[in-house]
Amino acid sequence: MYYDALKTFIAVVEEQNFTRAAEKLSISQPSVSVHVKNLEMEFQTQLFIRSPKTLKITPSGEILYDRAKQMVQIYENTKRDIYEQQHTIKGNLNIAASFTIGEYIIPPLLVDLYNEYPNLNFTVTIGNTNEVVKLVQLFHADIGLIEGNTEEKDVIVKPFMEDELTIIAPPTHPLKDKKKLLIDDLQNETWISREPGSGTREYVEHVIRTNGLQVNDLITISSNQGVKETVINGLGISALSTCTVKRELEQGDLIEIKPLRENLRRKFSYVLSPISDEKKLISIFLKALEVKYI
């Protein structure tokens, strides 16, 4: 098992120096050199180009660095899984979630889990759908929760709840009092939307495209709150998950534009690496998710 050698190699790449890597790992510099040499013998390739002043990683080294990070993470996950199997439910579950889910769906779920498993800790990273999937692929997250779609083939994707979107506008919008509003009444509007890679952006573009809507302008803002504030201030309209705009609608800061016969619904899904599917902490999380939302 080359676990120690791989950890040492990762440290050398990230520190770009054998001495600093040794200090970081609290081992001797000759030990660092031996670990790197063993890996070069194992893979029959040169991993670094050394000179008196520089240390440059080779193309082979770049490949090994990406895989080494994954292998070390898999090893650490395995140690944790064995520990969890033999002890009480505790540890840290790394969750990645897209913005709407991370800000509005996850918090009440974590409260339920914490009340039932007080020794279980959570780390939640929030990003857009593409970022969440990447975190799962790199094993930086045990599970991801997304509001968009992904075409990646090396992850498991399963829907867990249905979400409704609301088209929002400022209270002064000309369509405020229009009766029998149709989707075609939204021609030539300025739309405020999330960034590319966001599931909400993907759905907004789907609504615009499938209904043949002409867009006056499409303004991108990379947060739900930023989108809401921009609409409140009268720059345009948007479509966001209903749970994110409920308070502003109740307070009258925003109004809902609801075209007849339009049902704006989508699926929220969870994303797993195939090798993480049977992990105990993930199973506990998915069971709680099912109880709360499915």
RACOR-V655819 format. One record per pair of residues at least 12 apart in sequence whose ideal C-beta (glycine too) atoms are under 10 Angstrom apart, sorted by sequence separation. I is the first residue (numbers start at 1). J is the second residue. D is the distance in Angstrom with one decimal. If there is no record, write none. Layout:
I,J,D / I,J,D
This chain:
9,21,8.8 / 11,23,9.4 / 12,24,9.4 / 17,29,9.8 / 18,30,9.5 / 20,32,9.7 / 36,48,7.0 / 46,58,5.4 / 47,59,9.9 / 48,60,9.7 / 49,61,8.9 / 80,92,8.4 / 110,122,5.7 / 132,144,4.2 / 192,204,9.2 / 193,205,7.7 / 227,239,9.4 / 228,240,7.0 / 270,282,9.2 / 8,21,6.6 / 11,24,5.3 / 12,25,9.5 / 19,32,8.2 / 45,58,7.3 / 46,59,9.8 / 47,60,6.2 / 48,61,6.1 / 109,122,9.7 / 131,144,9.2 / 132,145,7.1 / 133,146,6.7 / 137,150,9.9 / 143,156,9.9 / 144,157,9.1 / 191,204,6.6 / 205,218,8.6 / 227,240,6.3 / 7,21,9.7 / 8,22,8.5 / 11,25,5.5 / 18,32,5.0 / 21,35,9.4 / 36,50,9.9 / 45,59,9.2 / 46,60,6.8 / 47,61,4.0 / 95,109,9.6 / 110,124,7.6 / 127,141,9.7 / 132,146,5.2 / 136,150,9.6 / 167,181,9.6 / 175,189,9.1 / 191,205,9.3 / 204,218,8.6 / 221,235,9.9 / 224,238,9.5 / 231,245,9.0 / 240,254,9.4 / 242,256,8.9 / 272,286,8.8 / 10,25,9.8 / 17,32,9.7 / 18,33,6.5 / 21,36,9.2 / 45,60,4.2 / 46,61,7.8 / 47,62,9.3 / 95,110,8.5 / 125,140,7.8 / 129,144,8.7 / 131,146,9.6 / 132,147,9.3 / 133,148,9.1 / 137,152,6.8 / 145,160,7.7 / 193,208,9.1 / 270,285,8.8 / 8,24,9.5 / 11,27,9.4 / 44,60,9.4 / 45,61,8.1 / 47,63,9.7 / 106,122,8.7 / 125,141,6.4 / 129,145,9.6 / 130,146,8.9 / 132,148,9.1 / 133,149,9.9 / 134,150,9.8 / 136,152,8.9 / 145,161,9.7 / 147,163,6.7 / 167,183,9.2 / 173,189,9.2 / 191,207,9.4 / 219,235,6.8 / 224,240,6.1 / 228,244,7.3 / 232,248,7.0 / 238,254,9.2 / 270,286,7.1 / 8,25,6.3 / 15,32,9.8 / 43,60,7.0 / 47,64,6.4 / 77,94,9.9 / 93,110,9.7 / 107,124,8.9 / 123,140,9.9 / 124,141,9.3 / 127,144,9.2 / 129,146,4.5 / 133,150,4.9 / 137,154,6.4 / 169,186,9.6 / 191,208,7.1 / 201,218,9.4 / 219,236,6.4 / 221,238,9.0 / 224,241,7.9 / 227,244,8.7 / 228,245,6.4 / 231,248,8.8 / 237,254,9.8 / 7,25,7.0 / 18,36,7.9 / 40,58,9.8 / 43,61,9.5 / 45,63,9.2 / 47,65,8.7 / 106,124,6.1 / 123,141,8.6 / 128,146,8.7 / 129,147,6.3 / 130,148,8.0 / 132,150,8.8 / 133,151,9.5 / 134,152,8.7 / 136,154,9.4 / 137,155,6.4 / 147,165,9.8 / 217,235,9.0 / 218,236,8.8 / 227,245,9.4 / 237,255,9.8 / 239,257,9.2 / 8,27,7.4 / 45,64,8.3 / 123,142,9.3 / 125,144,9.1 / 126,145,9.9 / 127,146,9.8 / 128,147,9.0 / 129,148,3.7 / 133,152,5.6 / 136,155,5.8 / 167,186,7.6 / 189,208,9.4 / 201,220,7.7 / 217,236,7.2 / 219,238,9.1 / 225,244,8.6 / 228,247,9.5 / 229,248,9.5 / 238,257,9.9 / 270,289,7.1 / 7,27,9.9 / 12,32,6.5 / 40,60,8.9 / 43,63,9.2 / 93,113,8.6 / 106,126,8.7 / 128,148,7.9 / 129,149,7.7 / 130,150,7.7 / 136,156,9.3 / 169,189,8.7 / 216,236,8.0 / 224,244,5.0 / 228,248,6.0 / 237,257,6.6 / 4,25,8.8 / 11,32,7.8 / 12,33,9.5 / 40,61,9.2 / 43,64,6.7 / 103,124,9.9 / 124,145,9.5 / 129,150,6.7 / 133,154,9.7 / 134,155,9.9 / 136,157,9.8 / 186,207,8.9 / 201,222,9.4 / 215,236,9.6 / 224,245,8.5 / 232,253,5.2 / 268,289,9.9 / 39,61,9.2 / 42,64,9.8 / 102,124,6.1 / 130,152,9.3 / 133,155,6.4 / 167,189,9.7 / 186,208,8.6 / 191,213,8.7 / 193,215,9.8 / 198,220,9.3 / 231,253,9.1 / 232,254,6.2 / 242,264,8.9 / 4,27,8.7 / 8,31,7.5 / 9,32,9.0 / 12,35,8.5 / 101,124,9.9 / 102,125,8.0 / 103,126,6.9 / 204,227,9.9 / 231,254,6.3 / 241,264,9.7 / 242,265,10.0 / 8,32,5.5 / 11,35,9.4 / 12,36,6.4 / 40,64,9.7 / 93,117,9.7 / 102,126,3.8 / 133,157,8.6 / 167,191,9.7 / 168,192,9.0 / 183,207,8.2 / 187,211,9.4 / 189,213,7.6 / 191,215,5.8 / 196,220,7.6 / 198,222,7.6 / 200,224,7.7 / 229,253,9.3 / 231,255,9.7 / 8,33,9.4 / 36,61,9.5 / 39,64,7.2 / 101,126,8.5 / 102,127,8.3 / 183,208,10.0 / 186,211,7.8 / 187,212,8.7 / 188,213,8.4 / 189,214,8.7 / 190,215,7.6 / 191,216,8.1 / 192,217,9.3 / 193,218,6.0 / 195,220,5.4 / 197,222,9.2 / 198,223,9.8 / 228,253,8.1 / 239,264,6.6 / 241,266,8.7 / 268,293,8.0 / 5,31,9.9 / 8,34,8.8 / 9,35,6.7 / 91,117,9.7 / 100,126,9.6 / 187,213,5.9 / 188,214,5.3 / 189,215,6.9 / 190,216,4.8 / 191,217,7.4 / 192,218,8.3 / 193,219,7.1 / 194,220,7.2 / 195,221,7.6 / 196,222,9.6 / 198,224,9.5 / 201,227,9.9 / 228,254,7.0 / 4,31,8.9 / 5,32,9.7 / 8,35,3.9 / 9,36,6.1 / 89,116,8.9 / 90,117,7.5 / 93,120,6.7 / 94,121,9.8 / 95,122,6.2 / 96,123,9.3 / 97,124,6.2 / 99,126,5.8 / 183,210,9.5 / 184,211,7.5 / 186,213,5.7 / 187,214,5.2 / 188,215,7.5 / 189,216,6.0 / 190,217,4.5 / 191,218,5.2 / 192,219,5.1 / 193,220,6.0 / 194,221,6.9 / 195,222,4.3 / 200,227,8.3 / 241,268,9.1 / 7,35,8.3 / 8,36,6.8 / 89,117,5.0 / 90,118,8.8 / 91,119,8.0 / 92,120,7.9 / 93,121,7.3 / 94,122,8.1 / 95,123,6.9 / 96,124,7.7 / 97,125,7.5 / 98,126,7.4 / 99,127,7.6 / 101,129,9.8 / 183,211,4.9 / 184,212,8.2 / 185,213,9.9 / 186,214,9.3 / 187,215,8.8 / 188,216,4.9 / 189,217,8.7 / 190,218,7.8 / 191,219,7.1 / 192,220,8.2 / 193,221,7.5 / 194,222,6.4 / 195,223,9.0 / 5,34,8.4 / 6,35,8.4 / 9,38,9.6 / 39,68,8.7 / 88,117,8.9 / 89,118,9.5 / 90,119,3.5 / 91,120,6.6 / 92,121,4.5 / 93,122,5.4 / 94,123,4.9 / 95,124,4.9 / 96,125,4.8 / 97,126,5.7 / 98,127,6.9 / 99,128,6.8 / 182,211,9.7 / 183,212,9.1 / 184,213,7.9 / 186,215,9.4 / 187,216,8.9 / 188,217,9.7 / 189,218,9.9 / 190,219,6.7 / 191,220,9.7 / 192,221,6.2 / 193,222,10.0 / 194,223,7.7 / 5,35,4.1 / 8,38,9.4 / 9,39,5.7 / 18,48,9.0 / 89,119,6.5 / 90,120,5.8 / 91,121,7.0 / 92,122,7.1 / 93,123,7.4 / 94,124,8.3 / 95,125,7.2 / 96,126,7.7 / 97,127,8.1 / 98,128,5.9 / 99,129,9.2 / 102,132,8.8 / 183,213,7.4 / 194,224,7.4 / 4,35,6.5 / 5,36,7.5 / 8,39,8.5 / 9,40,9.6 / 88,119,6.4 / 89,120,5.9 / 90,121,7.8 / 92,123,6.0 / 93,124,9.2 / 94,125,7.3 / 95,126,9.4 / 96,127,6.7 / 98,129,5.1 / 101,132,8.8 / 208,239,9.3 / 5,37,9.2 / 16,48,9.7 / 18,50,8.7 / 87,119,9.5 / 88,120,9.6 / 97,129,9.9 / 98,130,9.2 / 99,131,10.0 / 194,226,8.9 / 207,239,6.3 / 2,35,8.3 / 5,38,5.4 / 6,39,7.4 / 98,131,8.1 / 99,132,9.6 / 194,227,6.4 / 206,239,9.9 / 4,38,9.5 / 5,39,5.2 / 13,47,8.7 / 21,55,9.8 / 98,132,5.5 / 192,226,8.5 / 193,227,7.1 / 204,238,7.3 / 5,40,10.0 / 12,47,8.5 / 13,48,8.5 / 96,131,7.6 / 97,132,6.5 / 98,133,9.6 / 165,200,7.7 / 192,227,5.1 / 204,239,5.1 / 2,38,7.1 / 12,48,7.3 / 84,120,9.9 / 96,132,4.4 / 109,145,9.6 / 163,199,9.2 / 191,227,9.8 / 192,228,8.7 / 203,239,7.0 / 204,240,8.9 / 2,39,6.6 / 5,42,8.1 / 17,54,9.8 / 18,55,7.3 / 95,132,9.4 / 96,133,8.4 / 163,200,9.7 / 167,204,9.4 / 192,229,9.4 / 203,240,9.7 / 9,47,6.9 / 16,54,8.4 / 17,55,6.3 / 96,134,8.8 / 97,135,9.9 / 165,203,6.5 / 192,230,4.8 / 200,238,8.8 / 201,239,9.9 / 203,241,9.3 / 9,48,9.2 / 16,55,5.6 / 96,135,4.3 / 106,145,7.0 / 165,204,8.4 / 192,231,5.5 / 200,239,7.4 / 2,42,6.6 / 15,55,9.1 / 16,56,8.7 / 95,135,9.5 / 96,136,6.4 / 105,145,7.3 / 163,203,9.3 / 167,207,8.3 / 190,230,9.8 / 191,231,9.6 / 200,240,6.4 / 2,43,9.8 / 16,57,8.4 / 94,135,8.2 / 190,231,9.8 / 192,233,10.0 / 200,241,7.0 / 13,55,9.1 / 94,136,9.6 / 105,147,9.2 / 165,207,8.2 / 199,241,9.4 / 12,55,7.5 / 101,144,9.4 / 102,145,7.4 / 192,235,6.3 / 193,236,9.1 / 13,57,5.8 / 96,140,7.5 / 97,141,8.9 / 101,145,4.6 / 190,234,9.9 / 191,235,9.9 / 192,236,4.8 / 193,237,9.9 / 194,238,8.7 / 200,244,8.9 / 12,57,8.7 / 94,139,9.0 / 96,141,3.7 / 100,145,9.6 / 101,146,7.4 / 102,147,9.8 / 190,235,6.4 / 191,236,5.7 / 192,237,7.1 / 193,238,6.3 / 194,239,9.8 / 94,140,6.9 / 95,141,6.4 / 96,142,8.6 / 97,143,9.0 / 98,144,8.2 / 100,146,9.8 / 101,147,6.0 / 148,194,9.9 / 190,236,3.3 / 191,237,6.2 / 192,238,4.4 / 193,239,8.0 / 194,240,8.4 / 94,141,4.9 / 95,142,6.9 / 96,143,7.4 / 97,144,7.0 / 98,145,6.7 / 100,147,5.4 / 147,194,9.9 / 189,236,6.4 / 190,237,7.2 / 191,238,6.3 / 192,239,9.4 / 193,240,9.4 / 9,57,9.7 / 13,61,7.0 / 93,141,9.3 / 94,142,4.8 / 95,143,5.8 / 96,144,4.4 / 97,145,4.3 / 98,146,5.1 / 99,147,8.0 / 189,237,5.3 / 190,238,9.6 / 191,239,8.1 / 192,240,9.4 / 211,259,8.8 / 12,61,9.2 / 13,62,8.7 / 93,142,5.6 / 94,143,7.9 / 95,144,7.6 / 96,145,7.3 / 97,146,7.8 / 98,147,4.8 / 148,197,8.1 / 150,199,9.4 / 189,238,9.7 / 92,142,8.9 / 93,143,7.5 / 94,144,9.7 / 95,145,7.1 / 96,146,8.7 / 97,147,9.0 / 98,148,7.0 / 148,198,6.8 / 149,199,7.4 / 13,64,8.9 / 14,65,8.7 / 91,142,10.0 / 147,198,7.9 / 148,199,2.6 / 186,237,7.2 / 211,262,8.4 / 9,61,8.0 / 13,65,5.0 / 146,198,9.8 / 147,199,3.4 / 148,200,7.6 / 207,259,9.9 / 12,65,9.5 / 146,199,6.0 / 147,200,6.4 / 148,201,8.0 / 149,202,6.8 / 10,64,9.4 / 148,202,4.7 / 149,203,9.5 / 9,64,6.8 / 10,65,6.7 / 13,68,8.4 / 14,69,9.8 / 105,160,9.5 / 147,202,8.6 / 148,203,7.4 / 207,262,8.3 / 9,65,7.3 / 13,69,9.4 / 105,161,7.8 / 147,203,7.9 / 149,206,9.9 / 207,264,6.8 / 6,64,8.3 / 10,68,5.4 / 105,163,8.6 / 173,231,9.2 / 206,264,9.7 / 6,65,9.6 / 9,68,5.8 / 10,69,6.3 / 101,160,9.7 / 104,163,9.9 / 168,227,8.6 / 8,68,9.8 / 101,161,9.3 / 168,228,7.4 / 170,230,9.6 / 204,264,9.7 / 206,266,8.7 / 6,67,8.9 / 7,68,8.1 / 10,71,9.8 / 170,231,5.9 / 171,232,8.6 / 173,234,8.2 / 203,264,7.7 / 6,68,4.4 / 10,72,6.7 / 77,139,7.0 / 80,142,9.7 / 101,163,8.8 / 169,231,6.6 / 170,232,6.0 / 172,234,6.3 / 175,237,8.8 / 203,265,9.6 / 5,68,9.0 / 6,69,8.7 / 9,72,9.6 / 76,139,9.0 / 100,163,7.5 / 134,197,9.8 / 168,231,5.5 / 169,232,9.7 / 170,233,7.2 / 171,234,9.0 / 173,236,9.4 / 203,266,5.5 / 7,71,9.8 / 133,197,9.6 / 168,232,8.8 / 170,234,4.5 / 173,237,7.1 / 202,266,8.9 / 3,68,9.9 / 6,71,6.0 / 7,72,6.0 / 73,138,7.9 / 74,139,6.7 / 77,142,7.9 / 100,165,9.6 / 129,194,9.8 / 130,195,9.7 / 132,197,9.6 / 169,234,9.0 / 170,235,8.3 / 2,68,9.0 / 6,72,5.6 / 73,139,4.1 / 128,194,7.2 / 130,196,8.3 / 131,197,6.8 / 170,236,8.6 / 200,266,9.0 / 70,137,9.0 / 72,139,9.2 / 73,140,7.7 / 128,195,6.4 / 130,197,3.8 / 131,198,9.3 / 132,199,9.2 / 169,236,8.2 / 170,237,8.2 / 199,266,7.5 / 3,71,8.0 / 7,75,9.2 / 70,138,6.9 / 71,139,9.5 / 128,196,8.3 / 129,197,6.2 / 130,198,8.2 / 168,236,9.9 / 169,237,4.6 / 189,257,9.4 / 199,267,9.6 / 2,71,8.5 / 3,72,7.0 / 6,75,8.5 / 69,138,7.2 / 70,139,5.8 / 128,197,4.4 / 129,198,6.2 / 130,199,9.2 / 168,237,6.5 / 169,238,8.2 / 199,268,8.4 / 69,139,8.0 / 70,140,10.0 / 127,197,8.6 / 128,198,4.2 / 129,199,4.4 / 167,237,6.3 / 168,238,5.5 / 199,269,9.2 / 69,140,9.1 / 127,198,9.2 / 128,199,7.3 / 129,200,8.8 / 167,238,7.4 / 168,239,7.2 / 186,257,7.3 / 3,75,5.6 / 66,138,8.6 / 128,200,8.7 / 129,201,8.9 / 130,202,9.8 / 166,238,9.2 / 167,239,4.9 / 168,240,6.3 / 185,257,8.4 / 3,76,9.4 / 128,201,7.9 / 129,202,7.4 / 165,238,9.6 / 166,239,6.9 / 167,240,8.7 / 186,259,7.1 / 1,75,8.3 / 128,202,9.6 / 165,239,4.9 / 166,240,6.5 / 168,242,9.6 / 183,257,9.7 / 185,259,7.0 / 165,240,6.5 / 166,241,7.7 / 184,259,8.2 / 185,260,9.9 / 165,241,5.8 / 166,242,4.7 / 168,244,9.5 / 181,257,6.6 / 183,259,4.2 / 186,262,9.8 / 164,241,7.4 / 165,242,6.5 / 166,243,9.4 / 168,245,5.5 / 181,258,6.6 / 182,259,5.5 / 183,260,8.1 / 163,241,5.4 / 164,242,4.8 / 165,243,9.9 / 166,244,8.7 / 167,245,9.8 / 177,255,9.9 / 181,259,5.2 / 182,260,6.0 / 183,261,8.1 / 163,242,7.6 / 164,243,8.5 / 165,244,9.4 / 166,245,5.6 / 176,255,5.8 / 178,257,8.8 / 180,259,9.3 / 181,260,6.5 / 182,261,8.3 / 183,262,5.5 / 163,243,7.6 / 165,245,9.3 / 166,246,8.7 / 168,248,7.6 / 175,255,8.8 / 180,260,6.1 / 182,262,8.7 / 163,244,9.9 / 168,249,7.5 / 171,252,6.3 / 173,254,9.6 / 176,257,8.4 / 179,260,10.0 / 181,262,9.2 / 171,253,7.4 / 173,255,6.6 / 175,257,5.8 / 166,249,7.4 / 170,253,8.3 / 171,254,7.2 / 172,255,9.0 / 170,254,6.9 / 171,255,5.4 / 173,257,7.2 / 175,259,9.5 / 168,253,9.5 / 169,254,7.0 / 170,255,7.3 / 168,254,4.6 / 169,255,5.5 / 168,255,7.1 / 169,256,7.9 / 166,254,8.7 / 167,255,9.6 / 168,256,6.4 / 169,257,5.1 / 166,255,9.9 / 167,256,6.8 / 168,257,7.1 / 166,256,5.3 / 167,257,4.4 / 166,257,8.4 / 167,258,6.9 / 166,258,7.8 / 167,259,7.5 / 100,194,9.2 / 128,222,7.6 / 147,241,7.3 / 99,194,7.5 / 127,222,9.8 / 167,262,8.2 / 98,194,9.5 / 99,195,9.9 / 126,223,9.8 / 165,262,9.9 / 167,264,7.2 / 100,198,9.0 / 101,199,9.0 / 165,263,9.7 / 166,264,7.3 / 98,197,9.5 / 99,198,7.1 / 100,199,7.7 / 164,263,8.3 / 165,264,4.1 / 98,198,7.1 / 99,199,8.8 / 100,200,6.6 / 164,264,6.4 / 165,265,7.4 / 98,199,5.6 / 99,200,7.7 / 163,264,9.3 / 164,265,5.4 / 165,266,6.9 / 98,200,8.2 / 163,265,6.9 / 164,266,8.3 / 162,265,5.7 / 163,266,5.5 / 162,266,7.4 / 163,267,7.2 / 162,267,6.1 / 163,268,5.4 / 161,267,7.5 / 162,268,7.5 / 159,266,9.5 / 160,267,8.1 / 161,268,4.9 / 159,267,4.1 / 160,268,5.9 / 161,269,8.9 / 158,267,9.6 / 159,268,6.8 / 160,269,6.4 / 161,270,9.7 / 157,267,9.8 / 159,269,4.8 / 160,270,5.4 / 158,269,6.0 / 159,270,8.2 / 157,269,5.2 / 158,270,5.9 / 156,269,9.7 / 157,270,7.6 / 158,271,8.3 / 156,270,8.4 / 157,271,5.4 / 158,272,8.0 / 155,270,10.0 / 156,271,6.9 / 157,272,8.1 / 155,271,5.1 / 156,272,4.4 / 149,266,9.1 / 155,272,6.5 / 156,273,7.5 / 148,266,8.2 / 149,267,8.8 / 155,273,6.1 / 156,274,6.0 / 147,266,6.9 / 148,267,9.6 / 150,269,8.3 / 152,271,8.4 / 154,273,7.5 / 155,274,7.5 / 103,223,9.2 / 104,224,8.6 / 147,267,8.4 / 148,268,9.4 / 149,269,8.1 / 154,274,7.4 / 156,276,8.6 / 103,224,6.7 / 146,267,9.5 / 147,268,5.5 / 148,269,8.6 / 150,271,6.9 / 155,276,9.6 / 156,277,6.3 / 103,225,8.6 / 146,268,7.2 / 147,269,8.0 / 99,222,8.6 / 145,268,6.7 / 146,269,5.5 / 99,223,6.7 / 100,224,6.4 / 145,269,7.5 / 146,270,7.7 / 99,224,5.6 / 144,269,8.8 / 145,270,5.3 / 146,271,5.9 / 99,225,9.3 / 144,270,6.7 / 145,271,7.4 / 160,286,8.1 / 143,270,5.9 / 144,271,3.9 / 99,227,9.9 / 143,271,7.0 / 144,272,7.6 / 158,286,9.0 / 161,289,8.3 / 143,272,5.8 / 144,273,9.3 / 160,289,5.7 / 161,290,9.6 / 141,271,8.6 / 142,272,8.1 / 143,273,8.9 / 160,290,7.4 / 163,293,10.0 / 141,272,9.6 / 142,273,8.4 / 161,292,8.8 / 162,293,9.2 / 141,273,9.0 / 160,292,9.5 / 161,293,4.2 / 162,294,9.9 / 143,276,7.3 / 160,293,6.1 / 161,294,6.3 / 136,270,9.5 / 137,271,8.9 / 139,273,6.5 / 142,276,5.9 / 143,277,9.9 / 160,294,5.5 / 136,271,5.0 / 138,273,9.3 / 141,276,9.4 / 159,294,8.8 / 105,241,8.9 / 135,271,9.2 / 136,272,6.8 / 137,273,7.0 / 139,275,8.6 / 143,279,8.8 / 104,241,7.2 / 136,273,5.7 / 139,276,7.9 / 142,279,6.7 / 103,241,9.6 / 104,242,9.8 / 105,243,7.3 / 132,270,9.9 / 133,271,5.8 / 143,281,9.0 / 104,243,4.6 / 132,271,6.8 / 142,281,6.8 / 143,282,5.5 / 100,240,7.6 / 101,241,8.8 / 103,243,9.1 / 104,244,5.8 / 129,269,9.4 / 136,276,8.1 / 142,282,5.7 / 145,285,9.8 / 99,240,9.9 / 100,241,4.5 / 103,244,7.3 / 99,241,9.3 / 100,242,9.9 / 101,243,9.6 / 104,246,9.0 / 129,271,9.1 / 143,285,6.3 / 100,243,7.2 / 142,285,8.1 / 143,286,7.7 / 100,244,5.8 / 145,289,8.3 / 99,244,8.5 / 143,289,9.2 / 122,281,9.7 / 120,281,7.1 / 105,268,7.2 / 122,285,8.8 / 117,281,9.1 / 120,284,7.5 / 120,285,9.0 / 101,268,6.1 / 117,284,6.9 / 100,268,8.2 / 101,269,9.7 / 113,281,10.0 / 116,284,8.6 / 117,285,9.9 / 101,270,9.4 / 98,268,8.5 / 97,268,9.6 / 98,269,9.9 / 113,284,7.4 / 117,288,9.1 / 113,285,7.0 / 116,288,7.7 / 97,270,9.5 / 113,287,9.7 / 95,270,9.7 / 96,271,8.2 / 110,285,9.6 / 113,288,5.3 / 109,285,8.3 / 112,288,5.9 / 113,289,9.4 / 112,289,9.8 / 110,288,9.1 / 109,288,6.1 / 112,291,7.9 / 113,292,9.5 / 109,289,6.5 / 112,292,6.5 / 109,291,9.2 / 106,289,9.5 / 109,292,5.4 / 105,289,9.2 / 108,292,7.2 / 109,293,7.8 / 108,293,9.7 / 93,279,9.0 / 94,281,9.4 / 95,282,9.7 / 105,292,8.7 / 91,279,10.0 / 93,281,4.7 / 105,293,7.3 / 91,280,8.8 / 92,281,8.3 / 93,282,7.3 / 91,281,6.0 / 95,285,7.5 / 89,280,7.5 / 90,281,9.1 / 93,284,8.2 / 89,281,7.6 / 93,285,6.0 / 85,279,9.9 / 81,276,9.4 / 84,279,8.0 / 85,280,6.5 / 89,284,6.7 / 77,273,9.5 / 84,280,4.9 / 78,275,9.5 / 81,278,8.6 / 83,280,10.0 / 84,281,6.5 / 77,275,8.2 / 81,279,5.8 / 74,273,9.4 / 77,276,7.4 / 80,279,8.5 / 81,280,6.7 / 80,280,9.4 / 81,281,8.4 / 84,284,9.7 / 74,275,6.9 / 78,279,9.9 / 80,281,8.3 / 81,282,9.9 / 74,276,9.5 / 77,279,7.3 / 70,273,9.7 / 70,275,9.9
